Every structure is written in C-alpha cells, then in structure tokens.
C-alpha cells in the first residue's frame, strides 16, 4: 500500500505550496490526503489580532461585529478549497483524495492516522500570531497528540511555522 502524506490546510493550496510539499519527497510515490476544515466558529480575539496584524481592517471589523460565515457557507467554501487543492495535486501527477472536516480538525487527523498508512502530516496555514505564539495552532496540537512528524508551513511561502 502507498504511504500517505496527510495535508491539513485552511485555504486552497497555492501552486508554491504544492511545489514545497512535493519537493519534500522528490522521487517517491506517495498519496496525498487533504483535509479542509469548514471554519464557521473562529475565536474572537485571536482572529481580530491576526486580521489587524495582516492589515485586514475590514475583516477585523466584520469579525468584531459578529459577522461569521454560516455553517452552510463555511462548508461550501471549504469544499471549493478542497476541490481546487486536489485538482492541483492531481495535475502534478499525484494521487490525491480529501474531505471537508469540522471546525476543529484534530479529531479528523486522529481518525486518518488511525486508519493507517499516514507517514507524516503537513499543516499549511497563514500565520496566526496568538495561536502560533502560545502553541495552540493546529500543527502544535497535532504534534502533541499524534505520533508522527508534523511539518507546519505558512501558505504561499517556504517559511516554517
């Protein structure tokens, strides 16, 4: 059976993200399983801090006044992000599957690892100042719970989280 790289991402994988993921295992035949959370329940303070830190004033204001996507909207967005990411991986000649998961992706990560053949986890996110600083981000939590290597890369860059 083919080893699998489990990819957790909060957005569509950019072409540069695909390049970085594939370069990690150049010459190997691996399958990729992508998980995208339907994020409809973002924590207030960390999200506003992230928005302000990235210069996203409109998004910070919308979050402050309680504007969040509905569960239906969040699932639709996550589904689009998943399909685009899978298409990019397949276009690069890789076997790829995936699914939309709940807001908290850790249970889905645990289940995927328990199903077997997962070699490592790659987490691709944007910087999250509060969560990254206090090690409450997805990658840190996955490292604490899973007994696999976990790589955290910031989306669109080669920077490690």
Kinemage of the C-alpha trace (Angstrom):
@kinemage 1
@onewidth
@group {chain A} dominant
@subgroup {mainchain}
@vectorlist {calphas} color= white
{ca unk a 1} P 0.000 0.000 0.000
{ca unk a 2} L 1.194 3.546 -0.762
{ca unk a 3} L 2.247 5.767 2.119
{ca unk a 4} L 0.108 8.864 2.565
{ca unk a 5} L 1.011 12.437 3.404
{ca unk a 6} L -1.887 13.967 5.333
{ca unk a 7} L -2.272 17.656 4.457
{ca unk a 8} L -4.319 19.964 6.676
{ca unk a 9} L -4.959 23.378 5.155
{ca unk a 10} L -7.186 26.326 5.905
{ca unk a 11} L -7.291 27.543 2.298
{ca unk a 12} L -6.709 26.372 -1.252
{ca unk a 13} L -3.167 25.097 -1.631
{ca unk a 14} L -1.269 27.588 -3.770
{ca unk a 15} L 0.958 26.273 -6.572
{ca unk a 16} L 4.004 27.159 -4.466
{ca unk a 17} L 2.549 25.128 -1.570
{ca unk a 18} L 2.179 22.118 -3.880
{ca unk a 19} L 5.787 22.587 -5.073
{ca unk a 20} L 7.084 22.673 -1.500
{ca unk a 21} L 5.085 19.608 -0.452
{ca unk a 22} L 6.227 17.575 -3.443
{ca unk a 23} L 9.852 18.668 -3.085
{ca unk a 24} L 9.943 17.135 0.392
{ca unk a 25} L 9.582 13.662 -1.118
{ca unk a 26} L 11.050 14.049 -4.568
{ca unk a 27} L 11.243 10.761 -6.441
{ca unk a 28} L 8.872 8.952 -4.079
{ca unk a 29} L 5.444 7.610 -4.946
{ca unk a 30} L 3.090 8.895 -2.262
{ca unk a 31} L -0.603 9.593 -1.946
{ca unk a 32} L -1.877 12.885 -0.558
{ca unk a 33} L -4.993 13.225 1.581
{ca unk a 34} L -6.165 16.803 2.076
{ca unk a 35} L -8.354 17.912 4.971
{ca unk a 36} L -10.001 21.350 4.903
{ca unk a 37} L -11.977 22.485 7.963
{ca unk a 38} L -15.303 24.242 7.422
{ca unk a 39} L -14.352 27.167 9.622
{ca unk a 40} L -17.540 28.784 10.887
{ca unk a 41} L -16.566 29.376 14.510
{ca unk a 42} L -13.389 31.414 14.702
{ca unk a 43} L -12.149 32.579 18.113
{ca unk a 44} L -12.832 36.309 18.506
{ca unk a 45} L -9.630 37.828 19.926
{ca unk a 46} L -7.045 35.710 18.046
{ca unk a 47} L -8.883 36.250 14.763
{ca unk a 48} L -9.044 40.020 15.211
{ca unk a 49} L -5.354 40.134 16.185
{ca unk a 50} L -4.491 38.087 13.073
{ca unk a 51} L -6.594 40.359 10.850
{ca unk a 52} L -5.024 43.509 12.264
{ca unk a 53} L -1.524 42.039 12.041
{ca unk a 54} L -2.080 41.271 8.356
{ca unk a 55} L -3.600 44.694 7.660
{ca unk a 56} L -7.070 43.247 7.095
{ca unk a 57} L -9.031 46.057 8.721
{ca unk a 58} L -12.356 45.261 7.036
{ca unk a 59} L -12.153 41.609 8.126
{ca unk a 60} L -11.256 42.621 11.697
{ca unk a 61} L -14.252 44.970 11.858
{ca unk a 62} L -16.608 42.331 10.420
{ca unk a 63} L -15.415 39.815 12.999
{ca unk a 64} L -15.754 42.369 15.787
{ca unk a 65} L -19.406 42.983 14.898
{ca unk a 66} L -20.065 39.233 14.811
{ca unk a 67} L -20.152 38.584 11.079
{ca unk a 68} L -19.110 34.966 10.536
{ca unk a 69} L -19.998 32.591 7.750
{ca unk a 70} L -22.919 30.255 8.350
{ca unk a 71} L -22.139 26.561 8.604
{ca unk a 72} L -23.527 26.115 5.079
{ca unk a 73} L -21.346 28.929 3.698
{ca unk a 74} L -18.277 27.618 5.520
{ca unk a 75} L -18.802 24.099 4.130
{ca unk a 76} L -19.296 25.421 0.596
{ca unk a 77} L -16.096 27.485 0.811
{ca unk a 78} L -14.142 24.571 2.268
{ca unk a 79} L -15.456 22.268 -0.464
{ca unk a 80} L -14.261 24.686 -3.174
{ca unk a 81} L -10.857 24.966 -1.490
{ca unk a 82} L -10.595 21.184 -1.261
{ca unk a 83} L -11.525 20.564 -4.898
{ca unk a 84} L -9.032 23.176 -6.133
{ca unk a 85} L -6.268 21.704 -3.964
{ca unk a 86} L -6.989 18.170 -5.159
{ca unk a 87} L -7.005 19.321 -8.784
{ca unk a 88} L -3.568 20.935 -8.298
{ca unk a 89} L -2.109 17.778 -6.747
{ca unk a 90} L -3.576 15.586 -9.490
{ca unk a 91} L -2.269 17.956 -12.164
{ca unk a 92} L 1.172 17.417 -10.625
{ca unk a 93} L 0.695 13.684 -11.167
{ca unk a 94} L -0.059 12.716 -7.579
{ca unk a 95} L -2.783 10.527 -6.173
{ca unk a 96} L -4.985 12.819 -4.106
{ca unk a 97} L -8.138 12.500 -2.037
{ca unk a 98} L -9.645 14.550 0.728
{ca unk a 99} L -12.583 15.762 2.685
{ca unk a 100} L -14.115 18.734 4.403
{ca unk a 101} L -13.916 18.340 8.183
{ca unk a 102} L -15.318 20.124 11.233
{ca unk a 103} L -14.018 23.417 12.669
{ca unk a 104} L -11.652 21.537 14.959
{ca unk a 105} L -9.661 19.288 12.624
{ca unk a 106} L -7.852 17.277 15.331
{ca unk a 107} L -10.486 14.508 15.552
{ca unk a 108} L -10.303 14.078 11.756
{ca unk a 109} L -6.491 13.971 11.917
{ca unk a 110} L -6.609 11.320 14.644
{ca unk a 111} L -9.081 9.230 12.623
{ca unk a 112} L -6.997 9.492 9.448
{ca unk a 113} L -3.846 8.430 11.291
{ca unk a 114} L -5.686 5.553 12.990
{ca unk a 115} L -6.844 4.339 9.564
{ca unk a 116} L -3.188 3.674 8.765
{ca unk a 117} L -0.547 4.326 6.109
{ca unk a 118} L -0.064 8.003 7.086
{ca unk a 119} L 3.661 8.745 7.054
{ca unk a 120} L 3.505 12.368 8.160
{ca unk a 121} L 1.287 15.415 8.491
{ca unk a 122} L 1.823 18.713 6.676
{ca unk a 123} L -0.102 21.698 8.030
{ca unk a 124} L -0.407 24.656 5.650
{ca unk a 125} L -1.856 27.809 7.239
{ca unk a 126} L -1.466 31.540 7.337
{ca unk a 127} L 0.367 32.953 10.344
{ca unk a 128} L -1.821 33.137 13.444
{ca unk a 129} L 0.014 35.327 15.928
{ca unk a 130} L -1.745 34.367 19.140
{ca unk a 131} L -2.200 30.652 18.437
{ca unk a 132} L 1.317 30.199 16.984
{ca unk a 133} L 2.923 32.061 19.886
{ca unk a 134} L 1.152 30.000 22.536
{ca unk a 135} L 1.456 26.728 20.574
{ca unk a 136} L -2.299 26.275 20.262
{ca unk a 137} L -2.164 26.200 16.461
{ca unk a 138} L -3.166 23.051 14.555
{ca unk a 139} L 0.418 21.911 13.979
{ca unk a 140} L 1.411 22.216 17.643
{ca unk a 141} L -1.720 20.421 18.758
{ca unk a 142} L -1.139 17.668 16.185
{ca unk a 143} L 2.472 17.245 17.369
{ca unk a 144} L 1.178 16.848 20.934
{ca unk a 145} L -1.444 14.231 20.008
{ca unk a 146} L -0.108 12.264 17.041
{ca unk a 147} L 2.970 10.101 16.996
{ca unk a 148} L 4.097 11.253 13.553
{ca unk a 149} L 6.276 14.010 12.119
{ca unk a 150} L 4.266 17.224 11.680
{ca unk a 151} L 5.520 19.994 9.382
{ca unk a 152} L 3.955 23.462 9.595
{ca unk a 153} L 4.401 25.724 6.569
{ca unk a 154} L 2.909 29.170 6.076
{ca unk a 155} L 0.762 29.291 2.958
{ca unk a 156} L 2.339 30.809 -0.124
{ca unk a 157} L 5.841 30.840 1.402
{ca unk a 158} L 8.643 28.496 2.364
{ca unk a 159} L 8.527 29.770 5.955
{ca unk a 160} L 8.082 27.171 8.640
{ca unk a 161} L 5.579 27.713 11.418
